Amino acid sequence: MDILVTSDKKGSNPGGKVRLDYRGSIIDFYLKYAHTSKLKKDVPYLIEHQPIYETLTLTLAEKLGLEVPLNFVLDNRENIVNFNFEKGVEKKLDDGRPFYFVSKLTGLEMDEDTEEAKIMMADEKLYRDLLLIGDVSNKRQNYGLINKEGNKRILYLDVGCSFVDSTNGILSQRNESLNLRRTLDGALKNSFKTDYKHAMHYLSNVGISTNHIEYYKKDVLIMSTLIEDLPDQKISLYPNKPKPLSELLTEAEIDEIQGTLAINFDKVLRKYSKSKYSELIIHA
C-alpha cells in the first residue's frame, strides 16, 4: 500500500499528514504511532497497540454520542505499508510498525464562535470524564464547532487514548488513570476485586442518555453492559474488515481497560449524580 506523506511531524507523536486510497477514494488523513513505553512494569499495555487504544476511545466516544472524524487502525502486520514523501518532507516515519492510528482530516469550515463552543464543551464534559479524556477544553486545535444537519456540534479532532497516553511517541499513564486500578508503583490494589465488584453492581443499575442528535441513534446505555461487551467491541481496521477487540488485544490488556473504565464510570457517575448532568444519568 503506497501512502504519500505530505507533511513533517504534526503534533507531539511520530506521524503527519498523509494521503492514501481509502476504499476507492483518495483522502487526506493524519497518521501517528508510538515507539517507546514508560509504563509501570506490571501494566500490560503494549507500545504497538497504542493505535488500537486510541481507536477504541473514539469508538466509545461515538457510542456516547460525541462527534469524531472517520478513524481506523491501519493494519500493517503483513508489512503492506510503503511511505512515499512529498518533496521537502523529512523521511522520518517507520514503515515497520504493525499498526498506525489514522483519522480523517476534516477539511470542514470550523465555526469560530468560541463562546458557544465553550458552553457546548461544558455540556459534554460528563461524557469526556467518563472516558478519561484529558482536558481538551483549553486546546482549541483539538476540537471545532461544526454544523451538522442544521445543528451546531463539537467535533473532537484529537482526544488521545483516555486510559493510556502517548506524547512524543512515548506511551505513559497519568496517575489519575493508573490509580483507579493500581498503586502508583504499578502493583494491583489489594482492594481492586472488591472495588470492581461494587462498581459493576452500581453500574448495572445506571444508564447514560447518549448525546446523539439523530433520534434513531439516541439511546440509554447501561454502563455495566458497556464494560462487559468490550471484548466484542468491533474496531475499524484498514484494509481489513473490523475485528472484535478480543482478536486484537491480549486478555490482560482487555481486563486492564475494563477494570479502569468500570472504576472510573462508578466514580464519575456518583460525582455528577446531583449536578447539572443528573438528567443524563438514568437510574433503574
C-alpha positions in Angstrom: 0.0 0.0 0.0 1.6 3.3 -1.1 1.0 6.2 1.3 2.0 9.7 0.4 3.4 11.7 3.4 2.5 15.3 2.8 3.9 17.0 5.9 6.6 16.8 8.5 5.6 15.7 12.0 2.3 17.2 13.3 1.6 17.1 17.0 3.8 15.5 19.6 3.8 12.0 18.2 5.6 10.5 15.2 3.4 10.9 12.2 2.0 13.6 10.0 -0.5 14.3 7.2 -0.8 11.5 4.7 -2.8 10.8 1.5 -4.0 7.3 0.7 -6.5 5.3 -1.2 -9.3 4.6 1.2 -12.0 2.2 -0.2 -11.6 3.7 -3.7 -11.3 7.3 -2.8 -8.1 9.4 -2.4 -8.4 11.1 1.1 -6.2 13.1 3.3 -5.6 11.7 6.8 -3.5 12.3 9.9 -1.3 9.2 10.9 0.6 8.6 14.1 2.0 5.8 16.3 4.1 5.3 19.5 7.6 3.8 19.7 8.6 3.8 23.4 7.0 2.9 26.7 7.3 4.5 30.2 4.6 2.4 31.7 5.0 0.7 35.1 6.3 -2.9 34.6 3.1 -4.6 35.7 0.8 -2.6 33.4 0.1 -4.9 30.4 -0.4 -2.2 27.7 1.9 -2.7 24.7 3.5 0.1 22.6 2.5 -1.4 19.3 -1.2 -1.4 20.4 -1.4 2.4 21.0 -3.4 2.9 17.7 -5.9 0.3 18.9 -6.3 2.1 22.2 -6.9 5.4 20.6 -9.4 4.0 18.1 -11.2 2.2 20.9 -11.5 5.6 22.8 -13.0 7.2 19.7 -15.4 4.3 19.2 -16.7 4.6 22.7 -16.9 8.4 22.3 -19.2 7.8 19.3 -21.3 5.4 21.3 -21.8 8.1 23.9 -22.9 10.5 21.1 -19.8 12.6 20.6 -18.7 13.7 17.1 -15.4 12.4 15.9 -13.8 12.2 12.4 -13.6 9.0 10.4 -10.8 6.9 12.1 -9.4 3.5 11.9 -6.4 1.3 12.7 -4.1 0.8 9.6 -3.2 -2.8 9.8 0.4 -3.4 8.7 1.0 -6.8 10.3 1.8 -8.1 6.8 4.2 -5.2 6.0 2.0 -3.7 3.3 2.8 -0.1 4.0 5.2 1.8 1.8 5.7 5.5 2.7 6.5 7.9 -0.1 7.4 11.5 0.8 6.5 14.7 -1.0 9.5 16.9 -1.9 10.8 18.7 1.2 9.2 16.4 3.7 11.5 14.7 6.2 11.7 10.9 5.7 11.3 10.0 9.4 8.4 7.6 9.5 8.9 4.0 10.5 7.1 1.7 7.9 7.6 -1.4 10.1 5.1 -0.7 12.8 2.3 -3.3 13.0 -0.4 -0.7 13.5 -0.9 3.0 12.9 -3.7 5.3 14.1 -5.3 7.1 11.3 -8.0 9.9 11.3 -9.5 11.8 8.5 -8.6 15.5 8.1 -12.0 17.0 8.0 -11.5 19.9 5.6 -14.6 21.4 7.2 -15.1 25.1 7.9 -14.8 25.4 11.7 -17.2 27.9 13.3 -15.2 30.4 15.3 -18.0 31.1 17.8 -15.7 30.4 20.8 -18.3 31.3 23.4 -20.9 28.9 22.1 -18.2 26.3 21.8 -17.2 26.8 25.4 -20.8 26.3 26.5 -21.2 23.1 24.4 -17.8 21.8 25.7 -19.1 22.3 29.2 -22.3 20.5 28.4 -20.4 17.4 27.1 -17.9 17.2 30.0 -19.7 14.3 31.6 -19.1 12.1 28.5 -15.4 13.1 28.3 -14.9 12.5 32.0 -16.4 9.0 31.7 -13.8 8.1 29.1 -10.9 9.7 31.0 -10.4 12.1 28.1 -7.9 14.7 29.2 -8.7 18.4 29.3 -9.2 19.4 25.7 -11.4 22.4 26.5 -8.3 24.7 26.6 -6.8 23.2 23.4 -8.6 24.8 20.6 -6.7 22.9 18.0 -8.2 19.7 19.4 -11.9 20.5 18.6 -14.0 22.6 16.4 -17.6 23.8 16.2 -19.4 22.4 13.1 -22.9 22.5 11.6 -24.4 19.0 11.3 -27.9 18.7 9.8 -28.7 22.2 10.9 -27.4 21.7 14.4 -24.2 23.1 16.0 -21.9 20.3 17.2 -18.5 19.9 18.8 -16.2 17.8 16.6 -13.3 16.3 18.6 -10.2 16.2 16.4 -7.9 14.7 19.0 -8.9 13.1 22.2 -5.9 10.8 22.9 -6.5 7.4 24.4 -8.0 8.1 27.8 -6.8 5.2 29.9 -3.3 5.5 28.5 -1.4 8.4 26.9 1.0 8.9 24.1 3.2 12.0 23.9 6.4 12.4 21.8 5.9 8.7 20.8 6.1 7.6 24.5 3.3 5.5 26.0 2.6 6.6 29.6 -0.2 6.7 32.1 -1.5 9.6 34.2 -1.7 9.0 37.9 -5.4 9.7 37.6 -5.8 6.7 35.4 -3.3 4.4 37.0 -4.6 4.9 40.5 -8.1 3.7 39.6 -6.8 0.1 39.5 -3.2 0.2 40.7 -0.9 1.8 43.2 1.4 4.4 41.9 4.2 1.9 41.6 2.1 -0.2 39.3 1.0 -3.0 41.6 -2.6 -4.1 41.5 -4.5 -2.6 44.5 -5.5 -5.1 47.2 -9.0 -3.7 47.2 -9.4 -3.9 43.4 -11.5 -7.0 43.2 -13.9 -5.7 45.8 -13.9 -2.2 44.2 -14.7 -3.7 40.8 -17.5 -5.9 42.1 -19.1 -2.9 43.8 -18.7 -0.7 40.8 -20.2 -3.2 38.4 -23.2 -3.7 40.8 -23.8 0.0 40.8 -23.3 0.4 37.1 -25.8 -2.4 36.3 -28.5 -0.1 37.7 -27.3 3.1 35.9 -27.6 4.2 32.3 -26.4 7.3 30.4 -28.6 9.1 27.9 -26.4 9.5 24.8 -25.6 12.8 23.2 -26.7 11.9 19.7 -28.9 14.3 17.7 -30.3 11.7 15.4 -33.5 10.2 17.0 -32.7 6.7 15.7 -29.3 6.8 17.5 -30.4 8.3 20.8 -30.2 5.6 23.4 -29.7 4.9 27.1 -26.6 2.8 27.6 -26.4 0.6 30.7 -22.9 1.2 31.9 -22.1 -2.3 33.2 -23.1 -3.7 29.7 -20.7 -1.3 28.0 -17.9 -2.8 30.2 -18.9 -6.4 29.8 -19.2 -6.0 26.0 -15.8 -4.6 25.5 -14.2 -7.9 24.3 -16.7 -8.0 21.5 -16.4 -4.3 20.5 -15.6 -4.0 16.8 -12.6 -2.0 15.9 -12.3 -0.4 12.4 -9.3 -1.8 10.5 -8.0 -0.9 7.1 -7.6 -2.5 4.6 -9.2 -5.4 6.6 -12.7 -5.7 8.0 -13.5 -4.7 11.6 -12.4 -7.1 14.2 -13.5 -7.5 17.9 -11.2 -6.2 20.5 -10.6 -9.8 21.7 -8.8 -10.6 18.4 -6.5 -7.6 18.6 -5.5 -7.2 22.3 -4.4 -9.7 25.0 -6.8 -10.8 27.7 -4.7 -8.9 30.2 -5.0 -5.7 28.2 -8.8 -6.0 28.0 -9.0 -6.8 31.7 -7.0 -3.7 32.4 -9.2 -1.5 30.3 -12.4 -3.0 31.7 -11.2 -2.5 35.3 -10.0 1.0 34.8 -13.2 2.2 33.0 -15.5 0.5 35.4 -14.0 2.1 38.5 -13.9 5.5 36.6 -17.6 5.2 35.5 -18.6 4.5 39.1 -16.6 7.4 40.4 -17.8 9.9 37.7 -21.5 9.0 37.9 -21.6 9.2 41.6 -19.8 12.6 41.5 -22.2 14.0 38.9 -25.4 12.4 40.2 -26.6 15.7 41.9 -25.1 18.1 39.3 -26.5 19.7 36.2 -25.7 16.4 34.4 -28.1 14.4 36.6 -30.8 14.4 34.0 -28.5 12.5 31.7 -27.9 9.8 34.4 -30.8 7.3 34.4 -31.3 5.1 37.4 -33.1 1.8 37.0 
